Structures are given as C-alpha cells and as structure tokens.
Amino acid sequence: MSTASTEVTEVAEVDERVPPARLVPLAVQHVLAMAAAPISTVFLTSAALHLSPARTASLLSAVLVLCGAGSLLQSLGVWKIGARLPFVMLPGGAAAALFLQIAADHGPAVATGSVFLAALLLLAVVPLYARIVRLFPPLVMGVTVLLIGIAMVRVAAQLVTGPTGQALPRSVVLAGLTVAVTLAAYLLLRGVWRQSAVLIGMTAGTVIAVTTGLGTYTPAAGTGFALPSLFPYGTPQFDLLAALPLLIFSLTTLAEITGQTVLNSETSGREVAPGRDVPKVARADAVMSLLGGLWGTSLMVTSSENIGISRLTGVRSRYVTAAAGVLLVAVGLLAPVSRAVAGIPPAVVGGSALVVYALIAVMGVQMLARADLAQQGHSMVAALALAVGLLPVVAPQLYAGFPSWVRTVLGSGVVAGTLTAILLHGLFTLASRPGARGTARATTHSPARNRLLPPRV
C-alpha cells in the first residue's frame, strides 16, 4: 500500500495544479532563465541576414510566440504530440547556425525551405526512432555538436566584426565588457539570477554602450500588439542538397531528445519510458518547426534548460511551464517589448552570443568524454571526423574547384564531419566483430558501448 501511495504522489507531482499566487512567479522564473537563448539567436540571425530593426522585432516576436506555444504543447500535450512533461521550447542554437550557413550559401528562401524539409523528415522518421537513434552514439553526437559550436562561435564573432570583417576597437571593447559582466553575474549570483547571467550581461552591455558612447541603442518604432510576418524572406525554395545540414541535424536531435526526456522524467518523478515519450516530444518539435518555417525561423527544439529551476524551487508541475508558455506568447505579441529589444547594439549581442554558443562546443567535448575515447578506434574516428569537419573552416576555398554538389556536402563542416563520424564508427564496429565473436554477448549490451544519451547539462 505504501509503495502504491508513493507512486501516486510522484505522478501527482508532475500533474500538480499550482495556485495562481505561486504559479505566476514560478512561471516568470522559467521565462527569465530561458529568455537569453531566443533573444541572442534572433539577433545573430538579424545581423547575418542584415535585417532592419522592424523585421528584427517581427522575427523576435515570432520566436517568442513559438517558444511559448511549444512550451504549452509539450507541457499539456495534444493527442500524440507533446510528452506532458515540464518542458520549454527554444530556437535551436545549433540549428540556427546551420540555417544561417544555408542562407549565406543559397539565400534565406532556400534556408526556409530547408526548415520545412527537416521538420517533415523528423515527422517521417519518428516511427523508426529506435533504429535511427543508434546511428548517433555519444561519439558521433560529440563530433557533431563540437563542430556546430565552432561554426556558431565563428558566426557570433561576425556580430562584433561587422560585414567588413574588421572590427572597430570600440566594438571589441563593448563585446568584451558584455562577456565580463556575464561572467561576473555567473560567479556572484545564485539560483534563477545565475541562470539569467547572459540576459544580465546583455542588459548591462546595452547600458554601457549608451552611457559611454561605445554603441547606440535604436529601438524600432511601433506600439500595441503585432503579429509576426509570414514568409519574411519570400516564397520558400526547396533544395535537398542545400538542406542536407539541417536534414542531418534533425536526425541527430533524436539522440538529444532521448537524453532530455529521460532527464526530465527522472527529475519530475515520471516513469522513464523513452519509447513512449520521445516520439511525442519529437512530433511537437517538428510541428513547431513547421510553424517556424512560416515565420522565418530555424528549427525549434525542446530544451531541459528549465530543469535547474524545477530543482531550485522543488516544483515540478508541468502547469508551471505551461504558464511560462502563456507569458512568452503574450510578450511576443506585445510590439513595444520586441521592438525595444531590437535596438540592442550588435556588439553586445555578439558578446552574449559568444558565451552562449561557445557552451555548445563545450557540450560536444562533454559528449566525446562520454564516448570512451580509450576504446579501440574511437579516438581515430573522432580525430578524422573533426579533421574533415574543420577543413572548410580553416580552408574555406578548399573545395572551390569541385562541382556544386560536392561543395554543398563537403563545404559544410557539420555535414562532412558528421557523415565521416557515422561511416568510420560503422566501419570500426564491423571490423571489430570477427575478432570479438567470443565476447560479443558480453560487449553488445555494455552501457559504455551503447549509451545513447547526450550529457545531462
């Protein structure tokens, strides 16, 4: 009887109806903890695509509305879409880097078409989840995420340098001061304020820019409510080869979603059932990404970024993240808010983005650490995959003389590195089987060999 009672209590903790007096402040904490990601991603996109302040405000409005609607969908669930766990949704930082890469090479209309193709692919492969996720063990995921982080840092640096590639000293100083304040906030603050360090750094950087003359603050004009613009880059164009970076990324997200879902289930006391919940999470990601394509964003991804808040407050109810979703939708539709944020100086956003996206590269290193590089062949797979993936970064003209489809595939460090990691990992796995037949039963189910979850960060 006591065991049954405990189980009921644990399940009720996820489904707990929190009183409004507590619900609102708890939801605000979740919004504060996640706000830096959509803001920095939007400004990175705006700077790369040279958007006007008004279009930047519209894009920010769209992203905030999508974050809110996605959080509602994941928290409450509709049919087989959404796991009914306390999740929030964010624009994928790694996906944004790939989106911008496609936009730079083929135009933003092709990048938008690539988002649609990647979201549809994710929906299509959900029934094959168990087979697809095996292609992306920590070794492959680590290479992919590390390369994405490096690519993202490179793009973030362009916010500081500007379109000419030669940064003004004041821009470098302003970006450095933004990073310094972010670091200070992270070191000195605790709880939700520590998790908002990037947002605090961005705010302080803007104040420093205005008071010292290192930058200018020019919010876009507009009042009242505003709906995001549909197809801001024109009619989407579809090119499978150009979309390849995002197509591969959409498949790799299945491994990440598995880790996020297991972590959230364990934290909230829900029974851990990846086979049941991961497809629901993936479908919600795909649906919101399709909507994001309509409004000019990259892929939307479910995040466990809010789990720290749940642990801090001790409240694990999915209705809290649903309330945070409502707040995000409301803020996204308030034109003065999005237009005010649109005036933040690019160098400030660049400094904040360097912090946010360098952490993606660190996540890749953590994944590689879980891959047991001492195991035969793993270090060679990682080394060669990283070499292939970094070649387009250190030698951008390496494939200039090759046909366009070769440049599209190999010219993307993320695509080239990920494909190399998958192929080499499969090759080494096959090569090791004949000599290990006697120990196959012992090693096939080894946690170190088959652990598919990304690091719990």
N, C-alpha and C positions, 0 to 999 in steps of 0.2 A: 504493500500500500504506500509506504513512504517513497519508494522508487517512482511509482506512478505519479505521486503528487509532485515530486521534484521535476519530472519530465513536463508535467502540465505547466509548472511555474516557469520553466525555461522557455517553453514555446510562447507562453503569455508575455514574456519579456519583450520579444520581438513585436508582438501584436498589441502591446500596451497602448491604451488611449491616454495620452498625456493631457492634463488640464491646460486650458488656454493660457493661464497665467505663467505656466512653466514652458509651454510649447513655443511661444514666440521668442523668448530669449535663447532657448536652446537652438531654435532654427537659425537665429541671427548668428550664433557662433559658427554653425556649419557654413553659412554663407561667407563669413569673414575668412574662414580657413581656406576656402576654395576660390575666392574672388581673384587672386593674383593670376591664376592659370588662364582663365578666359581673357582677362584684360591684356596680359602680355602677349598671348597668341594673336589676338586681334591686331595689336599694334605692330607685331612682327609682319603679319600679312599686309597690313596697310602700307608699311614702309617699303616692303618688297614689291608691291604692285602699284606703288605711287598713287594711292587713293587720296581723294580730297577729304578734308575734315568731316564734311556732311556724309560722305559714303563710309568713312570710318565709323562714324556714330551709328549709321544704319547697320553696319556689319556687327558692331558690338551689341546693338540691340538684338539682332538675330541670334548671336551666340548665347547671350544671357537667357533669352526665351527658350532656346533649345536645351540649355543646361537645366533650366527649371522644369520644362516638360519631360525631359529624360529622367530626371530625379523622381518626378511623380510617377512615371511609367514603371521604373524599376522598383520603387517602394510599394506601390499599390498593386501593380500587375493587372493586365487585361488579357484574358484567355491564356494563351501560352507565351505571352510577351511580357517580360518583366518577372524577376525572381521573387518579388515581395520580400526583399531584404533591404536593410537601411543603406542603400547605395546613393551616391550622387553621380552626375554625369558631367563630363568636361570635354572641351575640344582636345583631341589627341595632340600633344606637343610633337610627338614623333610623326604623326600623320600630317601635321601642318608643315613640317619640314619637307616631306615628300610632295605635298600639294604645291608648295612654292617652287620646288625643283621642277616639277612638271610644267608649272605656269611659266617659269623662266625659259624653258626649252621649247615649249609648244604653245604657250598662250593660256590665259586663265580659263577660256571657254573649254579647252581640252582638259584642263585640271578639274573643272566642274564635272565634265563627262566622266572622268576617271573616278570621281567620288561615287557617282551613281553605279558604275560598273563594280567597284569594290564592295559597295553595300549589297548589291544584288548577289555577288559571289558569296559573301558571308551568309546571306539567307539560304543560298543553294547548298552550301556545304554543311550546314548545321546537322542534317541527318547523318552525315559521315563524320561527325565530331570526333569519335573515338579513334578513327584511322588518321585523320588529318593532324591531330594534335601530336601524334607520335613523330611526325617529321620535324618537330620543333622542341627537342630536349633543351635543357639549360645551355649546352654547348652552342647550339645554333642560335638560340634566343640571345645569348650573351653577345655573340658577334653582331647580330642584327641591331640590338639596342645600342651597343657601343658605337657602331657606325652612324646610326641615326643621331645619337648625341653629338658626335663630332660634326656632322653636317649641320645640325641645328645651331651649334656654337658659331660656326662659320657664318650662317645667315644672320644670327643675332649681332655679330660684330659689324655687319653692314649697316645696322641702325646707327652705330657710332661713327663709322667712316663716311656714310652718305653715299650717294650714287657715284661719286668720283673715285671712291676707294682710298682717298687721302683725308684722314680725319683732321679737323681743326683741334688745336690743343685744348680749347675750352670744352669741346665735346668729350674728349678723353677724360679731362678732369671731372666733368659732370657725371659721366658714367662711373668713374672710379669712386666718387663720393656716394653715389647711389648704392654701389656694392658695399662700401664701408658701413653705411647706415644699416643696410640689410644684415650684414654680419653682426654689427653691434646689437641689433634687435634680437637676433637669434641667440646670441650669447647671454644677454642680460634679462630677457623676458622669459616667461613661462606660460604654459597652457595654450589657450587659443591665441594669445598675443604672439607667442613664439611662432606658432604656425602661420601667423599673418605677417611674418618678417618681411617677405617680399613686397607685400602691399604697403607696409610701413615705409620700406625703403623707397618705393615708387612715389609715395606721397611726400616724403622728406626731400627727395631729389627734385620734385617739381617746385617745392617751396624754395630750395636753394637756388634753382635756376632763375626764378622770378626775382628773388631778393639780391642776388649777386650779379645778374646780367649774363650768366653763363648760358642761358637759354630763354626761350619765350613760351608763354602759355597762351594759346589761342583757341578757345573752345568754339565749336561750331554753333551757328545760330539756330534757334528753334525752341519752341515751348510746347507744353501739353503732352499728349500721347502721340506715338509714332509707330507705325507698323514697318517691319523690315522690308526692303525691296526684294522682289522676286527676280531671279536671274540677273544679278547686277553686272555680270560680265558678258551678257548676251546669251544667245541660244547655245546650250551645251553641245560640244562636239565629242564624238566617241572614237578613240584610237586605242586599240588593245595593247599595242606595243608601248605607247606612251604611258598607258595606265599601269604598266607592269609593276612599278614600285609600290603603288597603293594596293594592287591586287595581292601581291605577296604579303604586304603588311597586314591586310585584312585576314589572311590565313594565320599569320603569327599571333594575332590577337586572341585566337582560341586558347593558346597556351597561357597567355597572360590572364584572360578571363577566368580560366580554371583556378589559378592562384588567388585571384581577387575573391572569387566566390567561396573557395574553401576558407580563406582567412575571415571573410565576413560572416560566414556560417558559424565558425568556431567562436568568434567574438560575441555574436548575438545569441548564442545558445541553440541555434537551429541545427537540426540533423544535417551532417555533411553528406551531400548527395550530388556530386558533380554531374552525373549522368542525367539527373532531373533538372538541376538549376542552371547549369552552364548554357544549354541551348536557349533557355528563356532569356538569360542575360544577353546572349549574342543576338537574338532576334530584336531585342529592344535597341541595342547598339545600331543594328542595321536599319531599323525603321527611322530612328532619329537622324542617322547619317543621310538617308534619302531625303528627309526634310531639310537637312543642312545643305544638300546639293541645290535645293530650290533657292536657298538664300545666300549662296556663295561661300559657304564654309567648307572646311575639310571634314574628315570623318569625326564623329562624336564617339567617345569611349566612356564606359563605366569605370569609375575610379574608387579605390579604397582609401582615398585621401582623408575622408571624414572619419575613418575608424579611430584615429587618435582622439577625436572629440568625443566619440562614444565611450572610449575607455576613460577619458578625463572626467566626464560627467557621470558615468555609470548608467546612463540612459541609452538603451539600445533599441528603442522603438522605431519602427520604420515610418511611423507617422511624423516623427521629427524631421526626417529627411524629406518627407512629402511636403511638410510645411515650408522647409527651406526651398523646395521647388516652386511653391506658390510665390514666395518672396522674390525669387530670381525672375520669374515671369513678369511680376509687377514692376520690378526695377528695369527690366529690359524694355518694357513698353513706355516707361517714363522718359520722354525725349530729353528733358534737361539733364538727367543723370548721364545718359550715354554721350550726349554732346559735350558735357563738361569734361568727362574723362577723355574724350577725343582730342583735347587740347594739350595733353601731356607731351613734353618735348621728346623727340625721338631718342636722344642720347640717354635720357632717363629710362625709357623703356628698354633700350639696348643694354644698359647696365643690369636691370632687373632680369631681362631675358637670358643674359649670360649666366646668371646664378641658376635660374630655373632649368635651363637646358643642359648646363654642364652636369646637373644632377642626373639627367637621363644617361649620360655617358658613364657616370659612376654606377648607376643601376646595371648597366651592361657588364662592368667589371665585377660586380657582385654576382651576377648570373654565371659568369665564367668561373668565379671562385667555387661555385656550387657544382661545376661540371667535372670536378676531379681531374684537373689537367695532368696529374701524375700518371693517370691511366694511359696505357699504351695507345698512341695515335692521337689522343685528344689535343695535346699541345701542338702537334703538327697541323691538325685540322684548323685550330684557332689561328695559328701563325699564318698559314697560307690564305685562309679566308680573309683575315684582316689585311694582308698584303694586297690581295686583289681588290678589296673594298676601298683601301686608301689610295690606290694608284690614281683614280680620277680626281682625288682631292689634291695630291701633291703634283700631279702632271695632267692638268685639265685638257691639254691638246694631244694626249697620248693616242687616242683613237680617232683623231680628226680625219685621217685618210681612209677610214673604213666606211662601208655602207651605212646608211642612216639607221637601220635596224640594229646593227652591231653597236653603234654609238648610243642608241637608246638603252640597250641592255647593259653593256659593259661600262658605259659612261656614268651610270648611276652606281655609286659606291655601295649603297644599301642593297640594291638588287644583285650586283655582281658578288658581293661578299656573302650574302645570304645563300644564293644558289651554290656558291663554292662550298660553303659550310655543309649544306644539305647533301650535296653529291659526295664530298670527301668523307663525311660521317657515315653515309651509307656504304661507301667503298671499304672503309676500315672495318665496319661492322661485319660485312660479308667476308672480308679477308681473314678475320679473326675466328670465324666459325669452324673451319676444318681442324684447326689445332686445339679447339676448345670443346670438342664434342663431349668429352668425358665430363666436363664441368658445366655443360650448358644448362642443366637443370638448376644448378646452384647459382649461376650468374644471371639467368634470364630474368628472375624476379628480384634481383638485387636493388634495394632502394637507391643506392648511389648510381646505379646504371640507368634506371628507368624513371627517376624522379623528374616529373614534367613541369613542376610548379616553378614559377619565377620567384625571386627572393621576396620575402614579406617585408616590404618597405612602406 
